[in-house]
Amino acid sequence: MRPSTPPLPKAGIPSLPALRHALVQRLTTEQAPLLRSLLDGLGSPLHLMLPQVFEANARAFQQTLREAGVDGQLLFAKKANKARCLVERCPGLGLGVDAASVPELVAALAAGVPGAHIGISGPAKHPALLALSLHHDCLVAMDSPEELLDYAALAQSLQRRARVLLRWRPPSQPRSRFGMDDTELAQALALCVEHRAQLQLQGFSFHLSGYDAVERARCAQRLVERCTEARGLGLPCDTLDIGGGFAVRYVEEAAWQDFIARQSPQDYHAGKTFEGFYPYASASPGPQMLERILSHAEGGRTLARRLREEGLRLLLEPGRALLDQAGFTLFRVQGVKDRPAEGYGLVTVEGMSFSLSEQWFNSEFLPDPLLLGGSASGPYPAAVAGASCLDSDMLSWRKLPLPSRPKPGDALVYLNTAGYQMDSNESPFHELPLPRKVSLEVDANSGLRWRLDEVPPVTPPLPLSL
């Protein structure tokens, strides 16, 4: 179902209405009292997870693979969100997990994800992570010839055979600290031949920043050739991992273009400026981007066709795209400071911008939040600040077109925050507790159910009538 969005404003400060999934729309309108109750009981900020939306996103990716006739598997990039309710769904969906630490790997195993369906990434991996990966037959992406040689020695000492990918660094990423250039990749390939008793080369992966579908397809085409080369050396190379970087559409294209054309430093608190923003109105989000990658042709053959002809399995590691519309965040208003001489106000919320992470990458999470509560006072432009003693602790530097002046106890709802926004930079600064997560699910028989996401459930989720 296509997410909905309210109409664009015709005047005033720039607005950027966020797309809303039908379930999100229902929760933020019909179930607003419930959201307020959860916020009052569990504290601010509060992250609300929607695992059913996560499932639907995964199935859409899988359908794209089936339609292209490609043998593929999704590895959920767990770094994008730590919620247990997500990784718990992976085994039933046939999803693997991409992990980069011992706790992430343990969480995936504890949720029932088989080790053979877990990919291990990250640079210079900790020996404990590599040892645990060996014991559970995980697929580990090697980042350098030195790391590969050390891993072979570890495999020999533990009397195990390591399943590995060799991670390539494309020429377009010369300054990246991830992956190997062509010379290093050739060295690593030779090591796989030399230590074939300890190393089982499954295939290749690559590190590529950004959201360019064509460049990702071209990199994949290059590595198809590397797989052929490895097979010529007698290595069982049957896997190609194209990583993540699948964009998400947060707002409508018309809204985005209008916002970019109108916004200026005067629309931000303290005249704040940014070097760039996330592409919030991606033309080819998620599965559509995957379709573009698979249908890109070189030499008259699409990537999908080459994968089929070469008998190669495709791995992809979406994080943000699997989390599209799968969660949102509530912040309770703590106070409001009017600045009439400057024509806007400052809203302070209970919580900090550490829990809305885009700001800590020198950027801004731009989609408009919703206000639950308020009065009939009319439009109220306001920037939103965290409750810390840092002048830079701003959830929204932008002067938001709030529908009315908030009051203490009201709630601001930041939409579509599950992908990276919730917890990649969270901190117990000021000795405040980390925000809690709640898993919400709609059941045809028992209505709306919720449970805390902190520990595996020992009792059924609590039902609530819709």
C-alpha positions as CSV (number, residue, x, y, z in Angstrom):
1,M,0.0,0.0,0.0
2,R,1.4,3.4,-1.0
3,P,2.2,5.6,2.1
4,S,0.0,8.7,2.4
5,T,1.1,12.3,2.8
6,P,-0.9,15.4,3.8
7,P,-1.1,18.2,1.2
8,L,1.7,20.7,0.8
9,P,1.3,24.1,2.4
10,K,0.9,27.1,0.1
11,A,2.7,29.7,2.2
12,G,4.9,30.2,5.2
13,I,8.2,28.5,6.1
14,P,9.1,25.4,4.0
15,S,7.4,22.2,4.9
16,L,8.3,18.6,4.1
17,P,5.5,16.3,5.0
18,A,6.6,12.7,5.7
19,L,5.1,9.7,4.0
20,R,3.1,7.5,6.3
21,H,2.4,3.8,6.0
22,A,-1.3,2.9,6.5
23,L,-0.5,1.3,9.8
24,V,1.5,4.4,10.9
25,Q,-1.4,6.6,9.9
26,R,-3.8,4.5,11.9
27,L,-1.6,4.5,15.0
28,T,-0.9,8.2,15.0
29,T,-4.6,9.1,14.5
30,E,-6.9,6.4,15.9
31,Q,-4.4,5.3,18.6
32,A,-2.9,8.6,19.6
33,P,-4.2,8.1,23.3
34,L,-2.4,4.7,23.4
35,L,0.8,6.3,22.1
36,R,0.6,9.0,24.8
37,S,0.0,6.3,27.4
38,L,3.0,4.3,26.3
39,L,5.1,7.4,26.4
40,D,3.9,8.4,29.9
41,G,4.6,4.9,31.2
42,L,7.9,4.0,29.5
43,G,9.6,7.4,29.2
44,S,10.8,9.8,26.5
45,P,12.1,9.3,23.9
46,L,10.3,6.0,23.0
47,H,10.9,4.0,19.9
48,L,8.0,2.1,18.4
49,M,8.8,-0.8,16.2
50,L,6.5,-2.3,13.5
51,P,7.9,-5.8,12.7
52,Q,5.0,-6.5,10.3
53,V,6.2,-3.7,8.0
54,F,9.7,-5.1,8.2
55,E,8.3,-8.4,7.0
56,A,6.5,-6.8,4.1
57,N,9.7,-5.0,3.0
58,A,11.6,-8.2,3.0
59,R,9.0,-10.0,0.9
60,A,9.1,-7.2,-1.6
61,F,12.9,-7.6,-2.1
62,Q,12.4,-11.4,-2.3
63,Q,9.7,-11.0,-5.0
64,T,12.1,-8.8,-7.0
65,L,14.7,-11.6,-6.9
66,R,12.1,-14.2,-8.0
67,E,10.9,-12.1,-10.9
68,A,14.4,-11.7,-12.1
69,G,15.1,-15.5,-11.8
70,V,18.0,-14.8,-9.5
71,D,19.1,-17.2,-6.7
72,G,19.6,-14.7,-3.9
73,Q,19.4,-14.1,-0.2
74,L,18.9,-11.0,1.9
75,L,21.2,-10.4,4.9
76,F,19.6,-7.9,7.3
77,A,22.3,-5.3,8.1
78,K,21.8,-5.5,11.9
79,K,23.8,-2.3,12.5
80,A,20.8,-0.3,11.2
81,N,18.7,-1.1,14.2
82,K,19.2,-3.2,17.3
83,A,15.6,-4.1,18.0
84,R,15.2,-7.8,18.9
85,C,11.8,-8.0,17.3
86,L,13.4,-7.6,13.9
87,V,16.2,-10.2,14.0
88,E,13.6,-12.6,15.6
89,R,11.6,-12.4,12.3
90,C,14.6,-13.3,10.1
91,P,14.6,-17.1,10.3
92,G,10.9,-17.3,9.4
93,L,11.4,-15.0,6.4
94,G,14.5,-16.9,5.2
95,L,16.7,-13.8,5.9
96,G,20.2,-14.0,7.0
97,V,22.0,-11.3,9.1
98,D,25.0,-9.1,8.4
99,A,26.9,-8.7,11.7
100,A,30.1,-6.9,12.6
101,S,30.6,-7.6,16.3
102,V,30.4,-10.5,18.7
103,P,27.2,-9.1,20.3
104,E,25.5,-8.8,16.9
105,L,26.5,-12.3,16.0
106,V,25.3,-13.7,19.3
107,A,22.0,-11.9,18.9
108,A,21.5,-13.4,15.5
109,L,22.3,-16.9,16.6
110,A,20.1,-16.5,19.7
111,A,17.2,-15.5,17.4
112,G,17.6,-18.8,15.5
113,V,19.5,-17.5,12.4
114,P,21.8,-20.3,11.3
115,G,25.4,-19.5,11.2
116,A,25.6,-20.4,7.6
117,H,23.1,-17.5,6.9
118,I,25.2,-14.9,8.8
119,G,27.7,-12.7,7.0
120,I,30.5,-11.0,9.0
121,S,31.8,-7.7,7.8
122,G,33.8,-4.8,9.2
123,P,37.5,-4.0,9.1
124,A,40.2,-5.8,11.1
125,K,37.8,-8.1,12.9
126,H,38.3,-9.0,16.5
127,P,39.8,-12.5,17.0
128,A,36.9,-13.5,19.2
129,L,34.5,-12.6,16.4
130,L,36.5,-14.6,13.9
131,A,36.7,-17.6,16.2
132,L,33.0,-17.6,16.9
133,S,32.4,-17.2,13.1
134,L,34.5,-20.3,12.5
135,H,32.6,-22.4,15.0
136,H,29.3,-21.5,13.4
137,D,30.3,-21.7,9.8
138,C,29.6,-18.0,9.1
139,L,30.6,-16.3,5.8
140,V,33.3,-13.7,6.6
141,A,34.3,-10.9,4.3
142,M,38.1,-10.4,4.3
143,D,39.3,-6.9,4.1
144,S,43.1,-7.4,3.4
145,P,45.6,-10.1,2.5
146,E,47.0,-9.8,6.1
147,E,43.6,-10.4,7.7
148,L,43.1,-13.4,5.3
149,L,46.4,-14.9,6.3
150,D,45.7,-14.5,10.0
151,Y,42.3,-16.1,9.5
152,A,43.8,-19.1,7.8
153,A,46.1,-19.6,10.7
154,L,43.2,-19.3,13.2
155,A,41.2,-21.8,11.2
156,Q,44.1,-24.3,11.2
157,S,44.6,-23.9,15.0
158,L,40.9,-24.6,15.6
159,Q,40.8,-27.4,13.0
160,R,38.0,-25.7,11.0
161,R,37.7,-24.6,7.4
162,A,36.8,-20.9,7.0
163,R,34.2,-19.7,4.5
164,V,35.3,-16.4,3.1
165,L,34.5,-13.6,0.7
166,L,37.2,-11.3,-0.7
167,R,36.1,-7.7,-0.4
168,W,37.1,-5.4,-3.3
169,R,37.5,-1.7,-3.2
170,P,36.4,-0.2,-6.5
171,P,38.5,2.5,-8.2
172,S,35.8,5.0,-7.5
173,Q,36.5,4.6,-3.7
174,P,40.2,5.3,-3.5
175,R,40.1,6.9,0.0
176,S,37.9,4.3,1.6
177,R,39.5,2.2,4.4
178,F,37.4,-0.8,3.4
179,G,38.3,-3.5,0.9
180,M,41.2,-4.3,-1.3
181,D,42.4,-2.8,-4.6
182,D,43.1,-4.9,-7.6
183,T,46.7,-5.7,-6.5
184,E,45.7,-6.7,-3.0
185,L,42.8,-8.7,-4.3
186,A,45.2,-10.7,-6.6
187,Q,47.4,-11.4,-3.5
188,A,44.4,-12.6,-1.5
189,L,43.3,-14.8,-4.3
190,A,46.7,-16.4,-4.4
191,L,46.5,-17.0,-0.6
192,C,43.2,-18.8,-1.1
193,V,44.9,-21.1,-3.5
194,E,47.9,-21.7,-1.2
195,H,45.8,-22.2,1.9
196,R,42.8,-24.0,0.4
197,A,42.8,-26.6,3.2
198,Q,41.9,-23.8,5.6
199,L,40.1,-21.3,3.3
200,Q,37.0,-22.0,1.2
201,L,36.6,-19.0,-1.1
202,Q,32.8,-18.6,-1.6
203,G,33.1,-15.5,-3.7
204,F,33.5,-11.7,-3.7
205,S,32.0,-8.6,-2.2
206,F,32.7,-4.9,-2.6
207,H,32.4,-1.7,-0.6
208,L,30.6,1.1,-2.4
209,S,29.3,4.3,-0.8
210,G,26.2,6.1,-2.1
211,Y,23.0,5.1,-3.8
212,D,24.0,4.8,-7.5
213,A,22.2,1.7,-8.9
214,V,24.2,1.8,-12.2
215,E,27.6,2.0,-10.4
216,R,26.6,-0.9,-8.1
217,A,25.6,-3.0,-11.1
218,R,28.9,-2.2,-12.9
219,C,30.9,-3.3,-9.8
220,A,28.9,-6.5,-9.7
221,Q,29.6,-7.2,-13.3
222,R,33.3,-6.8,-12.7
223,L,33.2,-9.3,-9.9
224,V,31.3,-11.9,-12.0
225,E,34.6,-11.9,-14.0
226,R,36.5,-12.4,-10.8
227,C,34.4,-15.4,-9.9
228,T,35.2,-16.9,-13.3
229,E,38.9,-16.3,-12.7
230,A,38.7,-17.9,-9.2
231,R,36.9,-21.0,-10.6
232,G,39.7,-21.3,-13.2
233,L,42.1,-21.7,-10.2
234,G,40.0,-24.6,-8.8
235,L,38.3,-22.5,-6.1
236,P,34.5,-23.1,-5.3
237,C,33.5,-19.5,-6.0
238,D,29.7,-19.3,-6.3
239,T,28.6,-16.1,-4.4
240,L,28.5,-12.4,-5.2
241,D,27.7,-9.9,-2.4
242,I,26.6,-6.5,-3.6
243,G,26.2,-5.0,-0.1
244,G,23.5,-2.5,0.9
245,G,23.0,1.1,-0.1
246,F,19.3,0.7,-1.1
247,A,17.7,4.1,-0.8
248,V,14.4,4.9,1.1
249,R,11.8,7.4,0.0
250,Y,10.7,9.5,3.0
251,V,8.8,12.2,1.2
252,E,7.1,12.8,-2.2
253,E,9.2,14.1,-5.0
254,A,7.1,17.3,-5.4
255,A,7.4,18.1,-1.7
256,W,11.2,17.5,-1.9
257,Q,11.7,19.7,-4.9
258,D,9.6,22.5,-3.4
259,F,11.5,22.3,-0.1
260,I,15.0,22.3,-1.7
261,A,14.0,25.3,-3.9
262,R,12.6,27.3,-0.9
263,Q,14.8,26.5,2.1
264,S,17.7,28.8,3.1
265,P,19.8,29.4,6.2
266,Q,17.2,31.8,7.6
267,D,14.9,28.7,7.9
268,Y,17.2,27.1,10.5
269,H,18.0,28.0,14.1
270,A,21.1,30.1,14.4
271,G,21.4,30.2,10.6
272,K,22.7,26.7,10.6
273,T,23.9,25.4,7.2
274,F,24.6,21.8,6.0
275,E,26.8,20.5,3.2
276,G,24.2,18.0,2.1
277,F,21.2,15.9,2.9
278,Y,20.1,12.3,2.5
279,P,18.2,11.9,-0.8
280,Y,14.8,11.9,0.9
281,A,12.8,11.5,-2.3
282,S,14.6,8.7,-4.0
283,A,13.2,7.8,-7.4
284,S,14.1,4.1,-7.0
285,P,13.8,3.1,-3.4
286,G,14.4,-0.4,-2.0
287,P,13.2,-3.2,-4.3
288,Q,12.9,-0.8,-7.3
289,M,16.7,0.0,-7.0
290,L,17.4,-3.8,-6.8
291,E,15.4,-4.2,-10.1
292,R,17.5,-1.5,-11.7
293,I,20.7,-3.2,-10.6
294,L,19.6,-6.6,-11.9
295,S,18.4,-5.2,-15.2
296,H,21.5,-3.2,-16.0
297,A,23.1,-4.6,-19.1
298,E,26.7,-4.6,-20.3
299,G,27.8,-6.3,-23.5
300,G,24.2,-7.2,-24.2
301,R,23.6,-9.1,-21.0
302,T,21.9,-8.0,-17.8
303,L,23.4,-8.7,-14.4
304,A,20.5,-11.0,-13.7
305,R,21.3,-13.0,-16.9
306,R,25.0,-13.3,-16.0
307,L,24.2,-14.5,-12.5
308,R,21.9,-17.2,-13.9
309,E,24.4,-18.2,-16.7
310,E,27.3,-18.4,-14.2
311,G,25.3,-20.2,-11.5
312,L,26.1,-17.4,-9.0
313,R,24.2,-16.8,-5.8
314,L,23.5,-13.1,-5.0
315,L,23.7,-11.7,-1.5
316,L,22.5,-8.3,-0.6
317,E,22.7,-6.5,2.8
318,P,19.9,-3.9,3.0
319,G,19.4,-2.2,6.4
320,R,17.6,1.1,6.0
321,A,15.5,-0.2,3.1
322,L,14.2,-3.2,5.2
323,L,13.3,-0.7,7.9
324,D,11.3,1.7,5.7
325,Q,8.2,2.7,7.7
326,A,9.0,0.0,10.3
327,G,9.2,2.3,13.2
328,F,8.8,5.8,14.6
329,T,9.9,7.8,17.6
330,L,8.0,9.8,20.3
331,F,9.5,12.7,22.2
332,R,7.6,14.3,25.0
333,V,7.7,18.1,25.1
334,Q,9.4,19.4,28.2
335,G,9.2,23.2,27.6
336,V,8.7,25.9,25.0
337,K,10.7,29.2,24.7
338,D,9.2,31.9,22.6
339,R,11.6,34.1,20.6
340,P,9.2,36.7,19.2
341,A,11.9,39.0,18.0
342,E,13.1,36.3,15.7
343,G,9.7,35.0,14.7
344,Y,9.9,31.4,16.0
345,G,10.2,29.3,19.2
346,L,12.4,26.7,20.7
347,V,10.8,23.5,21.8
348,T,12.8,21.4,24.3
349,V,11.9,17.7,24.5
350,E,12.7,15.0,27.0
351,G,15.6,13.2,25.3
352,M,18.5,14.2,23.1
353,S,19.5,14.3,19.5
354,F,21.8,11.3,20.2
355,S,18.6,9.4,19.6
356,L,17.9,11.0,16.2
357,S,21.3,10.3,14.6
358,E,21.3,12.3,11.4
359,Q,22.3,15.4,13.2
360,W,25.5,13.9,14.4
361,F,26.7,13.3,10.9
362,N,26.5,17.1,10.3
363,S,23.2,16.8,8.6
364,E,19.5,17.0,9.4
365,F,16.6,14.6,9.6
366,L,14.3,16.6,7.5
367,P,10.8,15.1,7.3
368,D,8.3,17.0,9.4
369,P,7.4,15.5,12.7
370,L,3.8,15.3,13.9
371,L,2.5,17.0,17.0
372,L,0.2,15.0,19.3
373,G,-1.6,17.6,21.5
374,G,-1.2,21.3,21.1
375,S,-4.0,23.9,21.2
376,A,-6.0,25.9,18.7
377,S,-3.4,28.7,18.7
378,G,-2.6,28.4,15.0
379,P,0.7,27.8,13.2
380,Y,3.8,28.0,15.3
381,P,7.3,27.8,13.7
382,A,9.8,26.2,16.0
383,A,13.1,24.4,16.1
384,V,13.4,21.4,18.4
385,A,16.2,21.0,21.0
386,G,17.3,18.2,23.3
387,A,17.4,18.4,27.0
388,S,21.2,18.3,27.4
389,C,23.6,21.1,28.3
390,L,25.0,21.2,24.8
391,D,24.1,24.1,22.5
392,S,24.5,21.8,19.6
393,D,21.9,19.3,20.9
394,M,19.2,20.0,18.3
395,L,16.8,17.4,17.0
396,S,15.6,19.8,14.3
397,W,17.7,22.9,13.5
398,R,15.0,23.7,10.9
399,K,12.1,25.9,12.0
400,L,9.3,23.4,11.7
401,P,5.8,24.5,10.6
402,L,4.0,23.0,13.7
403,P,0.2,23.3,13.5
404,S,0.1,25.0,17.0
405,R,2.2,26.0,19.9
406,P,3.1,22.9,21.8
407,K,2.7,22.7,25.6
408,P,4.6,20.5,28.1
409,G,3.4,17.0,28.0
410,D,2.5,17.0,24.3
411,A,4.3,14.6,22.0
412,L,6.3,15.1,18.9
413,V,6.3,12.1,16.5
414,Y,9.3,11.7,14.3
415,L,8.3,9.3,11.5
416,N,10.2,6.6,9.7
417,T,13.1,6.6,12.2
418,A,13.8,2.8,12.3
419,G,16.7,3.0,9.8
420,Y,19.8,4.2,11.6
421,Q,18.1,7.1,13.3
422,M,17.1,5.4,16.6
423,D,20.3,4.1,18.1
424,S,23.5,4.4,16.1
425,N,24.6,7.3,18.3
426,E,22.5,6.9,21.4
427,S,24.2,7.8,24.7
428,P,23.5,7.8,28.4
429,F,24.7,11.4,28.6
430,H,23.8,13.1,31.8
431,E,23.4,9.6,33.2
432,L,20.0,9.4,31.5
433,P,18.8,5.9,30.5
434,L,18.9,4.8,26.9
435,P,15.5,5.0,25.2
436,R,13.3,2.0,25.3
437,K,11.8,0.2,22.3
438,V,8.3,-1.3,22.0
439,S,7.2,-3.8,19.4
440,L,3.7,-3.1,18.1
441,E,1.8,-5.7,16.1
442,V,-1.8,-5.9,14.7
443,D,-3.4,-9.3,14.9
444,A,-6.7,-10.0,13.2
445,N,-8.1,-11.8,16.2
446,S,-6.7,-10.0,19.2
447,G,-6.2,-6.5,17.8
448,L,-3.2,-4.4,18.7
449,R,-0.5,-6.1,20.8
450,W,2.6,-4.6,22.3
451,R,5.7,-5.7,24.3
452,L,8.9,-4.3,25.4
453,D,11.7,-5.1,23.1
454,E,14.4,-5.4,25.8
455,V,14.3,-9.1,26.4
456,P,12.9,-12.1,24.7
457,P,9.2,-12.4,25.7
458,V,8.3,-14.9,28.4
459,T,4.6,-14.2,28.1
460,P,2.4,-13.4,25.1
461,P,2.3,-9.8,24.1
462,L,-0.4,-7.7,25.7
463,P,-3.5,-7.3,23.6
464,L,-5.3,-3.9,23.2
465,S,-8.5,-3.4,21.3
466,L,-8.4,-1.2,18.3
